[in-house]
Amino acid sequence: MTKGNNDIAEPAERELLITRILDAERSLVFKAWTKPEQLVQWWGPRDFTTPSCKMDVRPGGAYRICIRSPEGKDYRMQGVYREIVESYRLVFTFSWEDEKGEPGYETLVTVNFADYGGKTKLTFRQAIFESTAERDSHHEGWSECFDRLETYLASL
C-alpha cells in the first residue's frame, strides 16, 4: 500500500518472508549456512557460482561473499553477524557492495531452523527493503538459492 502520491511502501510491505521444509536434519542445514566450504556449494541464484567466501561466524564477526553470474559479472555482499544460536538461529546484516567495496543499503536477515519430523523448517526473513521492487528481486534470488540448498543437502 502506498501513501498518497508517493511510491513509499509501508514497512510490512518491504519485508521478505520465505519458509521451506528441507529434507535434512537441522544441524546439517545450519552447517550449510555457517561453513564456507559448504556455503559456496549453494549460495547464489541458479547458474551463479561463489568464487569467494570469507566468514567469521560469531556475534560481531563479518562475512564477505562474491557471487558470479553466468555472464561473468561479480556481485559482492557483506555483513556482520548479530546473533548465532547453534542449529537454531542466525541473524546478520546484508548489504551489496558498490564498485569501491563500500556497503550499500543494509537489511537485517534472520534465519530460524526448527525440527520438522526429521526434516528442517527453515524460516527466512529479510527486512526492511528500500522498496517493494527490491524485496521482489531478493525473493526471486533467495528462492533460487534455496532451491540450490535443497539440491546440495540431498547430495550429502
C-alpha positions in Angstrom: 0.0 0.0 0.0 1.3 3.4 -0.9 0.8 6.7 0.9 -0.8 9.5 -1.2 1.1 10.2 -4.5 4.4 8.9 -3.1 5.8 5.5 -4.0 6.8 4.7 -0.4 5.6 1.3 0.7 4.7 0.6 4.3 7.4 -1.3 6.3 5.5 -4.6 6.3 5.3 -4.5 2.5 9.1 -4.1 2.5 9.8 -7.4 4.4 10.6 -10.7 2.8 9.5 -14.0 4.4 10.2 -17.4 2.9 9.6 -20.7 4.6 11.0 -24.0 3.3 10.8 -27.6 4.6 14.3 -29.1 3.9 14.8 -32.9 3.9 17.8 -32.8 6.2 18.4 -32.5 10.0 18.6 -29.1 11.5 22.3 -29.3 12.5 23.2 -30.2 8.9 21.2 -27.3 7.5 22.8 -24.9 10.0 26.3 -26.1 9.0 25.4 -25.4 5.3 24.9 -21.8 6.3 27.9 -21.4 8.6 30.7 -23.4 7.0 32.3 -21.5 4.0 33.2 -24.7 2.2 29.6 -25.8 2.2 28.0 -22.4 1.6 29.9 -21.9 -1.7 28.2 -25.0 -3.0 24.7 -23.5 -3.0 24.9 -19.7 -2.4 23.5 -17.5 -5.1 20.8 -17.7 -7.7 20.5 -20.5 -10.3 23.6 -20.8 -12.5 25.7 -18.5 -10.3 28.9 -19.5 -8.7 30.5 -18.4 -5.5 34.2 -17.8 -6.2 34.9 -16.1 -2.8 33.5 -16.5 0.7 35.0 -15.2 3.9 33.1 -15.8 7.1 33.9 -15.1 10.7 30.8 -16.8 12.2 30.4 -15.2 15.7 28.5 -12.3 17.0 30.3 -9.2 15.7 32.1 -11.3 13.1 31.9 -10.2 9.5 31.3 -12.0 6.2 32.1 -11.0 2.6 30.8 -13.1 -0.3 31.3 -12.8 -4.1 28.8 -14.4 -6.5 29.4 -14.6 -10.2 26.7 -14.6 -12.9 26.7 -16.9 -15.8 27.9 -13.9 -17.9 30.9 -13.4 -15.6 29.7 -10.4 -13.7 30.7 -10.3 -10.0 28.3 -9.2 -7.2 29.7 -8.7 -3.7 27.8 -8.6 -0.5 28.9 -8.1 3.1 27.5 -8.0 6.6 28.0 -8.6 10.3 26.7 -11.5 12.4 24.5 -10.2 15.2 23.2 -13.4 16.8 24.1 -17.0 16.5 22.3 -19.8 18.3 23.9 -23.1 17.2 21.5 -25.0 14.9 18.5 -22.7 15.8 19.1 -19.2 14.6 21.3 -16.8 12.6 20.9 -13.1 12.5 23.1 -10.9 10.3 23.1 -7.7 8.3 23.2 -7.8 4.5 24.3 -5.2 2.0 25.5 -5.2 -1.6 28.9 -3.5 -2.1 29.4 -0.8 -4.7 32.3 -0.7 -7.1 34.6 0.7 -4.4 33.8 -2.1 -2.0 31.6 0.2 0.2 28.4 -1.2 1.6 25.1 0.0 0.3 21.6 -0.1 1.8 21.5 -2.5 4.8 18.9 -5.0 5.6 18.6 -7.5 8.5 18.4 -11.2 7.8 17.0 -13.7 10.4 17.1 -17.4 9.6 15.4 -19.8 12.0 15.9 -23.6 11.9 13.3 -25.8 13.5 12.9 -29.6 13.7 10.1 -30.8 11.5 9.7 -34.6 11.8 13.3 -35.4 10.9 13.4 -32.5 8.4 14.1 -28.8 9.0 11.7 -26.0 8.7 13.7 -23.0 7.6 12.1 -19.6 8.1 13.9 -16.8 6.4 13.1 -13.1 7.0 14.9 -10.1 5.4 13.8 -6.5 6.2 13.4 -3.6 5.6 14.0 -3.1 1.9 14.1 0.3 0.3 11.2 -0.7 -2.0 8.9 -3.5 -2.8 10.7 -3.9 -6.1 14.0 -4.6 -4.2 12.1 -7.0 -2.0 10.7 -8.8 -5.0 14.1 -9.0 -6.6 15.5 -10.6 -3.4 12.6 -13.0 -3.3 13.5 -14.4 -6.7 17.2 -14.6 -5.8 16.7 -16.2 -2.4 14.1 -18.7 -3.8 16.6 -19.9 -6.4 19.3 -20.0 -3.7 17.1 -22.2 -1.5 16.4 -24.5 -4.5 20.2 -24.9 -4.7 20.4 -25.5 -1.0 17.9 -28.4 -1.3 19.9 -29.9 -4.1 23.1 -29.6 -2.1 21.6 -31.1 1.0 20.3 -34.1 -1.0 23.8 -34.7 -2.3 25.3 -35.2 1.2 
